[in-house]
Amino acid sequence: MAWNDPNCKMKHFVSINKTEIEFFSDENITILEQAESNGHSLKNGCRLGACRVCKLKLLSGDIEYTVGNKIGLTKKELDDNYFLPCCAIAKSNIVCEADGDNKTLSDTKEGAVICDITRTPGITVIRFKLSKRSKMDFIPGQYIGIEVPNGKCRYYSVANIPKDDGYVEIHVAKNKNGVFSDVICEKLKVNDVLWIYGPYGDFISDYHDEVRDIVFVATGTGFAPIKSIIESGVFNERNIHLFWGGRRKVDHYFSEIVDNWKNTLGNFHFHMALSRSDEEDHPEAHYGYVQDVFKKEIGQNNQIEVYMCGSPNMISDMSELLKENYQLNEDYIHVDVFYPNS
């Protein structure tokens, strides 16, 4: 592609290092949208600036964010010159690059066979069998992309330790009027093959303060990556608290697994949060939003390291609470935002 292409007047040239991706971008369209309109598949999630899935590192040039987006990058990511193409426009010719966990989709594509499907009214649990020659190397808390019928990707956290048995487990919440969640929750069957990408993500930290308690806070299927981390045993020497929020008890769809942790892990403490009461009384439950239950149960203990995964509202409330009430710095706060998949 020529830099002086006469048909590209008033556009800016975008190039992603170490890939073959390059294109001209208008100032009235986001870089992500422009990439897709040119046939390039870039990793993305919420498309609103909060989940950080699409982040790229800006090496040269200028970008500008569109109005109304909440940029979810951490201070360190901003200092390291990362930006979010889902809500940024190019203001000059730019050169950027993807870091190690943010490759283009074409780099990591593998077929996987569905070997088990468990459906409940609100959640579908699917297990894929990986090829014995699979090159996917997972760490706890990561996620994968799954190709949907229109060729785009939807992203789901891995809920197990694939290297242990060669399977990948995902938890899919039924989303009303969602095209792909409807396919997964209603139409897929055992022995179907789907294309998967990844793994991606850095939810689990490389740095740990051995003195601090580990606190997991989840809503809904935000339980999935937390399940993977707990089952990995990486925090077995620490006190572990799990706060899992749902509307009703039935939303805690893997209660038997949590019960097993309570019986086998002497350092594990479970806090069930129910935001709505139902016909049954659950003496073991706390009633209220999970962030309120967290504040009540943790009290003034600020010797904690927190992993949050779930709805944007919960993440926003918890992040504010941790910084204002507990004075936690970013080293001890880890976030994975879940957005409803279409």
ZICORRA-V757603 format. One record per residue. RES is the residue in one small letter. OMEGA is omega in whole degrees, -180 to 180 (* if undefined). NEAR is the number of other ideal C-beta (glycine too) atoms within 10 Angstrom. D_CENTER is the distance of its C-alpha to the mean C-alpha in whole Angstrom. Layout:
BEGIN
res=[RES	RES]
omega=[OMEGA	OMEGA]
near=[NEAR	NEAR]
d_center=[D_CENTER	D_CENTER]
END
This chain:
BEGIN
res=[m	a	w	n	d	p	n	c	k	m	k	h	f	v	s	i	n	k	t	e	i	e	f	f	s	d	e	n	i	t	i	l	e	q	a	e	s	n	g	h	s	l	k	n	g	c	r	l	g	a	c	r	v	c	k	l	k	l	l	s	g	d	i	e	y	t	v	g	n	k	i	g	l	t	k	k	e	l	d	d	n	y	f	l	p	c	c	a	i	a	k	s	n	i	v	c	e	a	d	g	d	n	k	t	l	s	d	t	k	e	g	a	v	i	c	d	i	t	r	t	p	g	i	t	v	i	r	f	k	l	s	k	r	s	k	m	d	f	i	p	g	q	y	i	g	i	e	v	p	n	g	k	c	r	y	y	s	v	a	n	i	p	k	d	d	g	y	v	e	i	h	v	a	k	n	k	n	g	v	f	s	d	v	i	c	e	k	l	k	v	n	d	v	l	w	i	y	g	p	y	g	d	f	i	s	d	y	h	d	e	v	r	d	i	v	f	v	a	t	g	t	g	f	a	p	i	k	s	i	i	e	s	g	v	f	n	e	r	n	i	h	l	f	w	g	g	r	r	k	v	d	h	y	f	s	e	i	v	d	n	w	k	n	t	l	g	n	f	h	f	h	m	a	l	s	r	s	d	e	e	d	h	p	e	a	h	y	g	y	v	q	d	v	f	k	k	e	i	g	q	n	n	q	i	e	v	y	m	c	g	s	p	n	m	i	s	d	m	s	e	l	l	k	e	n	y	q	l	n	e	d	y	i	h	v	d	v	f	y	p	n	s]
omega=[-176	178	-177	179	-176	180	-176	178	-180	174	-179	-176	180	179	178	-178	175	174	175	-176	173	-176	173	-175	174	176	-180	180	-179	-180	178	180	180	177	-179	180	176	174	-180	180	174	180	179	-179	-174	-179	-178	179	-174	-170	176	-179	-171	-169	174	178	-179	-180	177	180	-175	174	178	-180	177	-175	170	-180	176	-175	-172	-179	176	179	180	179	177	179	180	173	173	175	-176	-178	-180	-178	178	174	178	177	175	171	-178	172	-179	177	176	178	-170	-177	-174	-178	173	-172	-175	-178	-164	-172	175	174	179	-177	177	-178	179	177	176	-176	170	-178	-176	-173	172	178	-177	175	177	173	177	174	177	179	-179	178	-179	-178	-172	164	-176	176	-179	180	179	171	176	-178	-179	-174	-180	177	178	-177	167	-170	-178	177	175	-171	-180	177	-171	-176	-180	-175	177	-180	171	-180	175	178	-175	176	177	-180	-178	-180	178	-176	-175	178	176	178	-177	-173	-174	-165	-179	179	180	-179	170	180	175	175	179	-178	174	1	-179	168	178	-177	-179	-175	174	-177	-180	173	-171	-179	-172	171	175	-180	175	177	-176	165	176	-179	168	174	-171	-179	178	175	180	-178	-180	-179	179	180	-176	-179	-175	-179	-177	169	-176	174	174	173	-176	-177	175	178	-178	-176	-179	179	174	-164	177	-177	-180	177	178	178	178	177	180	-177	-173	180	-176	-177	-174	-180	-176	179	179	179	179	-177	177	176	174	-174	-178	175	-179	-175	-179	-175	170	-178	-177	177	-173	180	177	177	177	-176	-179	-173	-179	179	-177	-180	178	174	-174	171	-166	173	-178	178	-180	-171	178	-179	179	-179	-179	-180	-179	-179	179	-180	-176	-178	-176	-175	-174	179	177	174	-171	179	-174	179	-177	-169	171	-175	177	174	179	177	179	*]
near=[10	8	10	7	11	6	7	16	8	7	17	21	20	24	19	23	12	10	15	9	19	15	21	19	27	16	12	9	16	24	27	21	18	21	23	17	12	14	8	19	19	22	23	21	21	20	18	17	21	22	22	22	25	24	21	25	17	17	13	11	16	12	22	13	15	13	6	8	16	11	15	22	16	13	9	10	18	11	9	13	12	18	23	28	27	24	26	23	20	25	13	12	16	23	15	23	14	20	13	7	15	19	17	18	18	12	11	17	13	17	13	22	14	17	13	12	16	12	15	12	9	18	20	21	18	25	20	24	17	20	12	6	6	17	8	19	9	22	19	20	25	22	25	25	24	24	18	18	8	9	9	15	24	19	22	25	25	28	23	19	19	21	14	10	12	13	17	25	21	22	22	25	21	16	17	7	8	17	14	19	20	14	17	25	21	10	8	16	7	11	9	14	11	17	15	23	23	24	20	20	21	16	21	19	14	6	7	16	13	7	8	17	18	21	24	25	28	27	27	23	23	26	28	27	27	26	25	25	22	22	15	18	11	16	22	12	11	16	16	20	21	22	26	25	28	22	15	16	16	14	22	22	21	16	14	8	15	18	11	12	17	13	9	8	15	8	14	19	15	18	21	21	26	22	16	9	13	11	5	9	7	14	4	8	18	18	13	15	18	27	25	16	22	27	18	12	15	21	8	7	13	13	12	19	21	24	24	27	26	25	18	18	11	25	23	16	18	24	18	11	17	25	13	9	12	17	8	19	9	14	12	20	19	18	21	25	21	26	16	14	19	14]
d_center=[34	37	36	40	39	41	39	36	38	36	33	31	30	26	26	23	25	25	24	26	24	27	28	29	28	29	29	28	25	22	21	18	21	24	22	21	25	26	24	22	18	16	12	10	8	10	13	14	13	11	7	9	7	11	13	16	19	22	25	28	29	28	25	25	22	23	24	22	18	17	16	13	14	15	19	19	17	19	22	21	21	18	17	15	17	16	18	20	24	26	29	31	30	27	26	23	21	17	17	16	13	13	16	17	16	20	20	17	19	20	21	20	23	22	24	23	22	22	22	22	23	19	17	17	17	17	18	19	21	21	24	26	26	22	21	17	17	14	14	12	8	7	6	9	10	13	16	17	21	21	20	17	13	11	7	7	6	10	12	15	16	17	20	22	23	21	19	16	15	12	12	13	14	17	17	20	21	18	19	17	16	20	20	18	19	23	24	23	25	25	26	25	23	20	18	15	14	12	11	9	7	9	8	11	14	17	20	21	23	25	27	24	23	19	18	14	14	12	13	13	11	8	11	10	8	11	14	13	14	17	18	18	21	19	20	23	26	24	24	21	20	18	18	16	17	18	21	23	24	23	19	19	19	19	22	24	22	21	25	25	24	26	29	28	26	29	26	24	24	22	22	22	21	23	23	26	29	30	33	33	33	30	32	29	27	26	26	24	21	19	19	23	23	21	24	27	26	25	28	29	27	25	25	22	18	15	12	10	8	9	11	11	15	14	12	15	18	16	16	19	21	20	21	24	25	24	25	22	21	17	18	18	15	11	8	5	6	6	9	11	12	15]
END
